[in-house]
Amino acid sequence: MTEDPSIVDELTRLRAENFRLTHELGEERERFRHAFDGLLVGHLISSFEHGRFLDTNQTYCDFLGFSRQEVLAADPYEHWKATTFADDLDPERRLLQRVVAGEIDRYRIEKRFIRKDGEMRWGQLSFSCARDDRGRVRYTILACIDIQEHKRSLEQRAKLEGSLLQAQKLETVGRLVGGVAHDFNNRLLVIMGYADLLKRGSAHDSVLASHAEVVVSSARRAADLTRQLLAYSRRQVLRPRPSDLNAVVDGTRRMLERLIGERVELVTVLGAKFPMLADPGQIEHVLMNLTLNARDDMPDGGRVTLETFDYEVTKDAAVEGLNNGAYVALSVSDTGTGIPEATRKHIFEPFFTTKDVGRGTGLGLATADGIVRQSGGGITLKSSEGHGSTFTIYLPRAVDSASELTPSKIEKSDYVPCLPTVETILIVDDEDDVRKLLVDVLRIGSYRVLEARDAEQALEVANAHGSPIDLLVTDIVMPGMTGMELADAVRSRSPDLKVLFMSGYAERDRIRPLRETEQFVPKPFLPAEFYAAVDEFLREPAPKVEQPQTA
């Protein structure tokens, strides 16, 4: 049977057309796959009615760390649970339930994805669905964008804004405290001084002496509050020097054991091998504050561990707010109830406290934070509810002995009337009441006392006196010439002059490093403390001055 040529030609044409269409379809599919996989947005398509994934692209697979085969072989529900952060499951589940109920066809959320390797990454998810004639979901299409870097940028921005806000708060508190600290501490000095003199002069009147002691005690507490505010605003005068942190902890241990009570065990682990560069008295204050807070966190008793160790801040072992370098660290850990996350966010803020009214000012941890950071260090907190807390302070490791104002020792509580040789002391203070009190106290010791209300008058008095002045006692902050400028001017005439500086508060730009013949006492102080500081300073031998060698 002979084939019809027209039929053969038509079959040939149809085969060629089919081949062409198949080839074009393949190319189109290849272009689609290439475009689909090359999208910057991850896609995942699933059949809702058959309960399986239909397709995905390489972007989605790379985002979660799976191969395409692993994704397509997975159960959609199990895949969703495994790749969604636990806290984000319920919010998205409620949205999916609304999709199935026909309330919505699409939604967009930011959620945390869990990669195959366990890493958590933020993504922006857009979900949509296609329905059949009855409104039932047939297909779902998920589009996902990696926003991890965007979230990190927002977090860094929030930290910077928080740091800026904290700096502004510090500046505001600093200006407020600095504006009143000098005058306030002068008033407290007068109140404490004359109340103490009244108490000492009422030895035969116990009631009057008791009342005077209450005044002294109340004034001391007011002075402590001012010091705490200055510490928080990082404007107090510190005396950083190379010191043994282990010795500070060990020396404070006995006092801490008495304060924390018998139900709390105190353990020390002294592992630091290098000295710190900090004010040991202030670090002792921080240690006591942190230990007492740890005690309060353990109402039923427990254990407080004080541990010192050396620490290197590096890129891989960073501490927020600290530059890379060598530090000496002290951690205070307790076995208490822990600190809730909501409280941890405010723990170093001034006047924030969880204690009952009347049991705290809310300045303890803010003061500790201020002292540590003004010392060039940092402080961190690790805590979780039910598992205790650990505060760790990081202090600069001592490299040299550079220091700021070094307070003289004023721990003595009684006068020492040793009938000294008649030494001349010049008292300079622009507050008349303060100056009169100090003059009266020093004249008890038979010193020759000169006085001046400011630097200009002090220079006139020094020039008119004629004889050498043994000690200049001057406030740092005065109208016109500062106390330090006055000391330099007087010393130009008397190179061996000893100078005792006083201040209730002084701006940094008014302070220079102390010389060997200079000391500092912070206001306010008691008369006995002031007298002891002056007497001890005058008894110290003058530093030896090397004479130039002759050929």
Secondary structure by P-SEA (a helix, b strand, c coil): ccccaaaaaaaaaaaaaaaaaaaaaaaaaaaaaaaaaaccbbbbbbbccccccccccaaaaaaacccaaaaaaccaaaaaaaaccccaaaaaaaaaaaaaacccccbbbbbbbbcccbbbbbbbbbbbbcccccccccbbbbbbbbaaaaaaaaaaaaaaaaaaaaaaaaaaaaaaaaacaaaaaaaaaaaaaaaaaaaaaacccaaaaaaaaaaaaaaaaaaaaaaaaaaaacccccccccccaaaaaaaaaaaaaaaacccbbbbbbbcccccccccaaaaaaaaaaaaaaaaaacccbbbbbbbbbbbbbcccccccccccccbbbbbbbbccccccccccccccccccccccccccccaaaaaaaaaaaaaccbbbbbbcccbbbbbbbbbbcccccccccccccccccccccccccbbbbbbbcccaaaaaaaaaaaaaaccbbbbbccaaaaaaaaaaacccccbbbbbcccccccaaaaaaaaaaacccbbbbbbcccccccccccccccbbbbcccccaaaaaaaaaaaaacccccccccccc
